Amino acid sequence: MKIRKTKMKLSSKLFLLFITLTIISVIIIAVYINLNSRRELRSMAAGQFGIQQLMQTRLVASAIENYFDHFISNLYFMANANQILSSIPSQDTLFYKLYDKLQNVTSIRFVSINGILTFIYPSEGFRRELIGKNYGTKEFYKKTIATGKISISSLLYNEENKPRIRIAIPVFDNDQATPHIKGVLVGSFDPMNVLNSIINSIISDKTGYAWILDSKGNFLTHPVKEFEGKSSFGAREKKNPAFSYKKIETIQQKMIQGHEGTDTYTSGWHREQKGYIEKFVAYSPVKTADSNWSIAICSPMNALDEIIEETERYEHYTLFFIVFIFLTGGILLFKNSYQRYCSFEQSLKLNEQKLSAITQASPIGICLVKQRKIYWANETLHTMFGYEYDDLIGKNVRMFYQNDSSYLRIGKALYSDFSELKPSQLTSQCIKKDGTIFHCSLRSCPLNSSDLSEGFIVVVGDITERVAVEQENNRLKDHIIRTQRMEAIGILASGIAHDFNNILFPITGYVEILLLDTAENSDTHEYLMNILKASNRAKELINQILSFSRKTEKETNPVLVQPIIKETLKFLKKTIPTTINIVQQIDMNCRPIMADSTQIHQVIMNLCTNAYQAMEDRGGTLTVKLFESEIKEDDLNNLLDLKPGRYLELLISDTGIGMKKNIALKIFEPYFTTKKSGKGTGLGLAVAHGIVKKAGGDIKVISKPEKGTCFHIYMPLIDSNTEKASLPDIKNNCIKGTGHILLVDDEEQIVAMEQKFLKRLGYDTTACTSSIKALEIFKTNPNKFDLVITDLTMPEITGDKLVEEIKKRNPDVPVIICTGFKRTYTKEWMDSINVQELLIKPVKMKDLSTLISKTINGNR
């Protein structure tokens, strides 16, 4: 019994010891679990707090950037509007529309190139007094005028001492050949209203706040109102000079340099709290068009400590309840653990709801991408791409791109930036659900830079309007360049035409003089007629150059194309390499077309020249065919701008290198050429195409690389017949006469030729190459001369001034004035200088003799 009692006592002791050891073990385990849980909870809370703060700064930065993009895009649109430089009423309407469209805008102003404010909207109150004020000294104005680019001011205060940010856009005069800045369009907004409306909804807790720095380190917004507009490196010291701000100033230096991150620092106060306060700060850059800002969100560390302390209290309660529950039951322990879990979950849920509200309210698209699939997207992104929520979640981002190459290019660029631990910002073309293509900006950043598998946030903005404005600006610049080039060609063509006409005049004159002494059936007569024919073609070519440069219409006549082709090919055979064989199949019975013969010659020459140049290196066959063809309704699928009917079809083909389809679509564009620099102007085919189109026809080109090229030229036929141009009959048509003529021209060859010709007709002549000498000769005997013939563009004294001096001495002497410039000379102009007749060089001898006889006899 005693043994049993002893055993029982021992068993009780052992049991008690077991119970005690068990309780101690449970307590130790509970304490160990509690300590581990405390460390993990503190680490998780701190990490979550940092990510939350950094995400908020990024979202606010993106929202501010989007506001600037929207504001600047509308200003650019207005700066390019035609009404911006028009009268005040039209400006008032334009400014009102822009003012109504922009958010938080306070005023829109137009400052002239002289720095004077000429218009402001709204114009009520004190603003009415600002008209005429000089803004030339303002930094944002001077910068825009100097660079011709956008300028964003630092924080400044208006006439009512209210804070403002001003965005200046240059306004160009696009109607001029070269755009000039005509003024500056300035949009103003209250940064406090704009920035505070964005950041007020993202305060991390009851005591946290946000502030923004500009590129110079000045506060744009801060809860301490006296800091706004002040330097962030001196404002705090003035409030509490006894405190060291080295750490926060180091953080601000990183912010100004465009860095992003989180950190802690010690402050001398926080709102109403005084003393040394440890703070947590997260900061991100804000990219604007002209400078970089930075946003920071800071919260006292005690906000994090309060969360941790509250959790620790629950841990203590948990430890107590573990022991208590072990002694009294596990129900209360389970209940307490569940309450703690629910409390923590509720806290996370509130934070998640806050973050969700910010992202859903954002005007830009935001999504979370992980392993190239969309895990979450805000409402703006769904609307932007036209998808319902279920259509996006879990889908591959490939659906946003037109093709695989764009998808791979963007993906490669994003991951390249992530590997360098920096945010990525790109632009691309994306596709909506309905197939619409639009331009967008992509800004992305990984959730965890050390582990990209956790995914990344992508911010998407629609920049289609901005891209359209930029493209329109580029189009206007190209148009201006083309216009200037055409003006230069016109000036050059006019000068060349004058010199060529002066060169051609003695050539044609001497040929016609020789024809007077040559038998009509002789070889010499034939050679001279060919020279005269070539000279006339040169004259027509000069007229065509002038018509092209001045865009004047050419006179058309019924033309047979057959002789023009034969003449062109006859010339080409003597100039192209012998390795190129020319095959011609010309239907001599083809009816004529209505056109200019010189222009048709130019079309054939341009196309044949291009053809043999394509075979120049390796030889080949140039084929030219001419025949009539019937164009039916079914044939128009492959032709442009033709009506069914009978056409003259000219086919010019080669066996050369050919060209790709995308090149063939551009060959008729002005200045487009595939030739090396110096070997082509890019105008040949463009001019040929224009000539054919003007004749009511069209050109179709068929070409393949290494298979050669074939041009089909279609021109409508006419029923009338043409008459062959008759050769001038110099001997029978020139009118002889008598009288004394004063010849004045600065070209000695022209004067010598005219003297010889007029002598053959029976006239006495006095020739001068100097208008001063001619005037002196005329002064000695004003009644000696029956006629004066003078060039208009004489050096020293021009032809019209010479006529004025001659008429003072003898008002009755008739005058014929000559010029190599072909332009419109009106009867009023001739009467104003008292000239009887006008001749355009080069002139035929028959016309010259007829006009001289008419002028002298009419005056007698």
DARAMO-V274243 format. One record per backbone hydrogen bond with DSSP energy under -0.5 kcal/mol. CO is the residue of the C=O (numbers start at 1). NH is the residue of the N-H. E is the energy in kcal/mol with one decimal. If there is no record, write none. Layout:
BEGIN
co/nh/e
CO/NH/E
CO/NH/E
END
This chain:
BEGIN
co/nh/e
1/5/-4.0
2/6/-3.4
3/7/-3.5
4/8/-3.6
5/9/-3.9
6/10/-3.3
7/11/-3.2
8/12/-2.9
9/13/-2.7
10/14/-3.7
11/15/-3.2
12/16/-3.5
13/17/-4.2
14/18/-3.3
15/19/-3.8
16/20/-3.4
17/21/-3.8
18/22/-3.0
19/23/-2.9
20/24/-3.4
21/25/-3.3
22/26/-3.0
23/27/-3.0
24/28/-3.4
25/29/-3.4
26/30/-3.2
27/31/-3.5
28/32/-3.3
29/33/-3.1
30/34/-2.7
31/35/-2.8
32/36/-2.5
33/37/-2.7
34/38/-2.4
35/39/-2.3
36/40/-2.7
37/41/-2.7
38/42/-2.4
39/43/-2.5
40/44/-2.9
41/45/-2.9
42/46/-2.4
43/47/-2.5
44/48/-2.9
45/49/-2.5
46/50/-2.4
47/51/-2.6
48/52/-2.6
49/53/-2.4
50/54/-2.6
51/55/-2.9
52/56/-2.0
53/57/-2.0
54/58/-2.3
55/59/-2.4
56/60/-2.5
57/61/-2.6
58/62/-2.6
59/63/-2.4
60/64/-2.4
61/65/-2.5
62/66/-2.4
63/67/-1.9
64/68/-2.3
65/69/-2.7
66/70/-2.6
67/71/-2.6
68/72/-3.2
69/73/-2.7
70/74/-1.9
71/75/-1.8
72/76/-3.0
73/77/-2.4
74/78/-2.2
75/79/-2.7
76/80/-1.5
78/81/-1.2
81/84/-1.2
82/85/-0.9
83/86/-1.7
87/91/-1.8
88/92/-2.7
89/93/-1.7
90/94/-2.1
91/95/-3.5
92/96/-2.1
93/97/-2.1
94/98/-2.1
95/99/-3.0
96/100/-2.5
97/101/-1.4
98/102/-2.3
104/190/-0.9
107/188/-2.7
108/121/-2.3
109/186/-3.0
110/118/-2.4
110/119/-1.3
111/184/-3.1
112/115/-2.2
115/135/-4.5
115/136/-0.6
116/112/-2.9
116/118/-0.7
117/132/-3.1
119/110/-2.6
121/108/-2.7
124/127/-1.3
125/128/-1.2
126/129/-1.1
127/130/-1.6
127/131/-0.5
128/131/-0.7
130/133/-2.6
133/117/-2.7
133/135/-0.6
135/138/-1.6
138/142/-2.6
139/143/-2.3
140/144/-1.7
141/145/-2.4
142/146/-2.3
143/147/-2.3
144/148/-2.6
151/168/-3.4
156/164/-3.3
158/161/-2.4
162/158/-2.5
164/156/-2.4
165/189/-1.9
166/153/-2.9
166/168/-0.5
167/187/-2.5
168/151/-2.1
169/185/-3.0
170/172/-0.5
171/182/-3.4
171/183/-1.0
172/174/-1.1
173/176/-1.2
180/173/-2.4
182/113/-1.1
183/171/-2.5
184/111/-3.0
184/186/-0.5
185/169/-2.7
186/109/-3.3
187/167/-2.8
188/106/-2.7
188/107/-1.1
189/165/-2.2
189/191/-0.8
190/194/-2.1
191/195/-2.9
192/196/-2.3
193/197/-1.7
194/198/-0.9
195/198/-0.5
195/199/-2.5
196/200/-2.3
199/202/-1.7
200/203/-0.7
209/298/-2.5
211/296/-2.7
212/220/-3.2
212/221/-1.0
213/294/-2.0
214/217/-1.9
217/232/-3.0
218/214/-2.2
219/229/-3.4
221/212/-1.6
223/225/-1.2
224/227/-2.3
224/228/-0.5
225/228/-1.0
227/230/-2.5
230/219/-2.9
231/234/-1.5
231/235/-2.0
234/238/-1.6
235/239/-1.1
236/240/-2.4
240/243/-1.5
245/249/-2.1
246/250/-1.9
247/251/-1.9
248/252/-2.3
249/253/-2.0
250/254/-1.7
251/255/-2.0
252/256/-2.5
253/257/-1.7
254/259/-2.5
255/258/-1.6
261/283/-2.9
263/281/-3.2
265/279/-3.3
267/277/-2.8
268/275/-1.3
270/273/-2.7
273/270/-2.1
277/267/-2.9
278/301/-3.4
279/265/-1.8
280/299/-2.5
281/263/-2.5
282/297/-2.7
283/261/-2.3
284/295/-2.5
285/287/-0.5
286/288/-0.6
286/293/-3.0
291/288/-1.6
293/286/-2.9
294/213/-2.7
295/284/-2.0
296/211/-2.4
297/282/-2.3
298/209/-2.2
299/280/-3.6
300/303/-1.8
300/304/-0.6
301/304/-0.5
301/305/-2.7
302/306/-2.8
303/307/-1.3
304/308/-2.4
305/309/-4.1
306/310/-2.5
307/311/-2.0
308/312/-2.9
309/313/-2.6
310/314/-1.8
311/315/-1.9
312/316/-2.7
313/317/-2.8
314/318/-2.3
315/319/-2.8
316/320/-2.8
317/321/-3.2
318/322/-2.5
319/323/-1.9
320/324/-2.9
321/325/-3.8
322/326/-2.6
323/327/-1.8
324/328/-3.5
325/329/-4.0
330/334/-2.1
331/335/-2.6
332/336/-3.1
333/337/-2.6
334/338/-2.5
335/339/-2.5
336/340/-2.6
337/341/-2.3
338/342/-2.8
339/343/-2.6
340/344/-2.3
341/345/-2.7
342/346/-2.6
343/347/-2.0
344/348/-2.3
345/349/-2.5
346/350/-2.5
347/351/-2.0
348/352/-2.5
349/353/-2.6
350/354/-2.3
351/355/-2.4
352/356/-2.4
353/357/-2.5
354/358/-1.8
355/359/-2.3
356/360/-2.6
357/361/-1.7
358/362/-0.7
359/362/-0.5
365/460/-3.3
366/378/-2.6
367/369/-0.6
367/458/-2.7
368/375/-3.0
368/376/-1.1
369/456/-2.4
370/373/-1.4
372/397/-2.1
373/370/-2.8
373/375/-0.6
374/394/-4.0
376/368/-2.7
378/382/-1.5
379/383/-2.5
380/384/-2.6
381/385/-2.0
382/386/-1.2
382/387/-1.9
385/433/-2.5
388/391/-0.7
388/392/-0.6
389/392/-1.3
389/393/-1.8
392/395/-2.6
395/374/-2.3
396/399/-1.7
397/400/-2.0
398/401/-1.7
400/431/-2.3
403/407/-1.8
404/408/-2.9
405/409/-2.3
406/410/-2.4
407/411/-2.1
408/412/-2.5
409/413/-2.1
410/414/-2.5
411/415/-2.3
412/416/-1.8
413/417/-1.9
414/418/-2.3
415/419/-2.0
416/420/-0.7
417/420/-0.7
417/422/-1.5
418/421/-2.0
424/444/-2.7
426/442/-3.7
428/430/-0.5
428/440/-2.6
430/438/-2.3
432/435/-1.6
436/432/-2.7
438/430/-2.7
439/463/-1.7
439/464/-0.6
440/428/-2.3
441/443/-0.5
441/461/-2.1
442/426/-3.1
443/459/-3.9
444/424/-2.5
445/457/-2.6
448/451/-1.2
451/454/-1.6
452/455/-1.8
455/447/-2.4
455/448/-0.6
456/369/-2.7
457/445/-2.0
458/367/-2.1
459/443/-2.6
460/365/-2.3
461/441/-2.5
461/463/-0.7
463/467/-2.5
464/468/-2.4
465/469/-2.2
466/470/-2.2
467/471/-2.7
468/472/-2.4
469/473/-2.2
470/474/-2.2
471/475/-2.4
472/476/-2.3
473/477/-2.0
474/478/-2.4
475/479/-2.4
476/480/-2.2
477/481/-2.2
478/482/-2.5
479/483/-2.5
480/484/-2.5
481/485/-2.2
482/486/-2.5
483/487/-2.3
484/488/-2.2
485/489/-2.3
486/490/-2.4
487/491/-2.3
488/492/-2.6
489/493/-3.0
490/494/-2.1
491/495/-1.9
492/496/-2.7
493/497/-2.7
494/498/-1.8
495/499/-1.9
496/500/-2.9
497/501/-2.6
498/502/-1.8
499/503/-1.7
500/504/-3.0
501/505/-2.1
502/506/-0.8
503/507/-1.0
504/508/-3.0
505/509/-2.3
506/510/-2.7
507/511/-2.1
508/512/-2.1
509/513/-2.0
510/514/-2.6
511/515/-2.2
512/516/-1.0
513/516/-0.6
513/517/-0.6
514/517/-1.2
515/518/-1.1
519/522/-1.4
522/526/-1.6
523/527/-2.7
524/528/-2.7
525/529/-2.1
526/530/-2.1
527/531/-2.2
528/532/-2.4
529/533/-2.6
530/534/-2.6
531/535/-2.5
532/536/-2.2
533/537/-1.9
534/538/-2.3
535/539/-2.3
536/540/-2.3
537/541/-2.5
538/542/-2.2
539/543/-2.2
540/544/-2.2
541/545/-2.3
542/546/-2.2
543/547/-2.4
544/548/-2.6
545/549/-2.5
546/550/-2.2
547/551/-1.2
547/552/-1.7
557/595/-2.4
559/561/-0.5
559/593/-2.4
560/564/-0.5
561/565/-2.2
562/566/-2.2
563/567/-2.4
564/568/-2.2
565/569/-2.8
566/570/-2.2
567/571/-1.6
568/572/-2.4
569/573/-2.3
570/574/-0.6
571/574/-0.8
572/575/-1.5
572/576/-2.7
577/580/-1.5
579/581/-0.6
579/620/-1.6
581/583/-0.5
581/622/-3.3
583/624/-2.9
585/587/-0.5
585/626/-2.3
586/588/-0.9
587/590/-1.5
592/718/-2.2
593/559/-3.5
593/595/-0.8
595/557/-2.9
595/597/-0.5
596/600/-2.2
597/601/-2.4
598/602/-1.9
599/603/-2.3
600/604/-2.4
601/605/-2.5
602/606/-2.7
603/607/-2.3
604/608/-2.5
605/609/-2.4
606/610/-2.3
607/611/-2.0
608/612/-2.5
609/613/-2.1
610/614/-1.3
611/615/-0.5
612/615/-0.8
613/616/-0.7
614/657/-1.0
615/619/-2.5
620/581/-2.7
621/623/-0.6
622/583/-3.1
623/653/-2.4
624/585/-2.8
625/651/-2.7
626/587/-1.7
627/649/-3.1
629/631/-0.6
629/647/-2.8
630/632/-0.6
631/645/-1.9
632/635/-0.8
632/636/-0.5
633/636/-1.1
634/637/-0.8
635/638/-1.1
636/639/-0.6
645/631/-2.9
646/717/-1.4
647/629/-2.8
647/649/-0.6
648/650/-0.6
648/715/-1.9
649/627/-1.9
649/651/-0.5
650/652/-0.5
650/713/-3.1
651/625/-2.6
652/711/-2.8
653/623/-2.2
654/709/-0.6
656/708/-0.6
657/706/-3.9
660/664/-2.2
661/665/-1.5
663/666/-1.7
663/667/-0.8
666/669/-2.2
669/672/-1.7
671/673/-0.5
676/679/-2.2
682/671/-1.6
682/672/-0.8
683/687/-2.9
684/688/-2.2
685/689/-2.7
686/690/-2.0
687/691/-2.3
688/692/-2.2
689/693/-2.4
690/694/-2.1
691/695/-1.4
692/697/-2.6
693/696/-1.6
698/714/-2.8
700/712/-3.0
702/710/-2.6
704/707/-2.3
704/708/-0.6
708/704/-1.4
709/654/-2.4
710/702/-2.4
711/652/-2.2
711/713/-0.6
712/700/-2.4
712/714/-0.6
713/650/-2.7
714/698/-1.7
715/648/-3.5
716/594/-0.5
728/730/-1.1
729/733/-1.8
730/734/-1.5
734/736/-0.5
739/741/-0.5
739/764/-2.9
740/786/-2.8
740/787/-1.3
741/743/-0.7
741/766/-2.4
742/789/-2.9
743/768/-2.1
744/791/-1.6
746/748/-0.7
747/751/-2.0
748/752/-2.7
749/753/-2.2
750/754/-2.7
751/755/-2.3
752/756/-2.0
753/757/-2.3
754/758/-2.8
755/759/-2.2
756/760/-1.6
757/761/-1.3
758/762/-0.6
758/763/-2.6
759/762/-1.0
761/737/-2.3
764/741/-3.0
766/743/-2.8
768/745/-2.2
770/774/-2.2
771/775/-1.9
772/776/-2.0
773/777/-2.4
774/778/-2.3
775/779/-2.3
776/780/-1.4
777/781/-0.9
779/782/-0.5
781/784/-1.7
786/814/-0.6
787/742/-2.6
788/790/-0.5
788/816/-2.8
789/744/-2.6
790/818/-2.8
792/794/-1.2
792/799/-2.9
795/797/-2.6
798/802/-2.4
799/803/-2.3
800/804/-1.8
801/805/-1.9
802/806/-2.5
803/807/-2.7
804/808/-1.1
805/809/-1.0
806/809/-0.7
806/810/-2.5
810/813/-1.3
814/788/-1.9
815/836/-1.5
815/837/-1.6
816/790/-2.0
817/839/-2.3
818/792/-2.8
819/841/-2.7
820/822/-0.6
821/823/-0.9
823/825/-0.8
824/826/-0.6
826/830/-2.0
827/831/-2.6
828/832/-1.9
829/833/-1.2
830/835/-2.4
831/834/-0.8
837/817/-2.2
839/819/-1.7
839/841/-0.6
844/848/-2.4
845/849/-3.0
846/850/-2.3
847/851/-2.4
848/852/-2.4
849/853/-2.3
850/854/-2.4
851/855/-2.5
852/856/-2.7
853/857/-2.4
854/858/-2.0
855/859/-1.2
856/860/-1.1
END
